[in-house]
Amino acid sequence: MAVPKRKTSVSRKRMRRSHHKLSSVNIIEDKKSGEYKLSHHVDLKTGFYNGKKILDI
């Protein structure tokens, strides 16, 4: 049976868990309406994406 030979140190344990963090949400402020929205997504209120009218609302 595989058993660790040495105790895992606190430093090594924390280095391993350094990638277990939550990533932040990419929220930007819309230039025209001033509301916050997800970047690279169509603004559902105005229908604009990248300065162009995409949806007719």
N, C-alpha and C positions, 0 to 999 in steps of 0.2 A: 504494500500500500504506500502511496506517495505521501510523505509527511515532510513539512518544511524543516530544514536543519537548523535555521536560526529564526528568531523573532523578527517580524517586519517592523522596521523602525518607523517612528511617527513621521519623519521627514520623507521617507520613501513612500509611505501610505498617502501622504498629502500630495506628493508629486504625481502619483498615479491618478488621484482624484481631481487634479487641476483642470481636466477637460470636462468634468461633469456639471459645469455651470449652465445656467439658462442663457440663451442668446436674447439680445434685446430686439424689440420689434422696430422695424424701420418705418417710422412715422415722420412725415414731412408736412409743412404748412403749405396749403394751396395758395398760389400767387394771386388768383382772381378773387376767390371767395374768402380767403383767410382761415378756412377751416382745416383741421388736421385730417390727413388721409394716408393710406398705405402707398408707398412709392411704387411705381410700375403697375398701378392699377387705375382703372377708369373711375373718375369721380361720378358717382351715381346721381348726385343732385343736379349737376350741370351737364353731364354727358361728355366732358372734355377729357382727352388724354394727350399729353405732350403738346398742348396748345392747339389741338385740332378737335373739331366736333366729331364724335364717334357715334354717340347714341342720340336719338331724337326723343326728348322727354317732354 
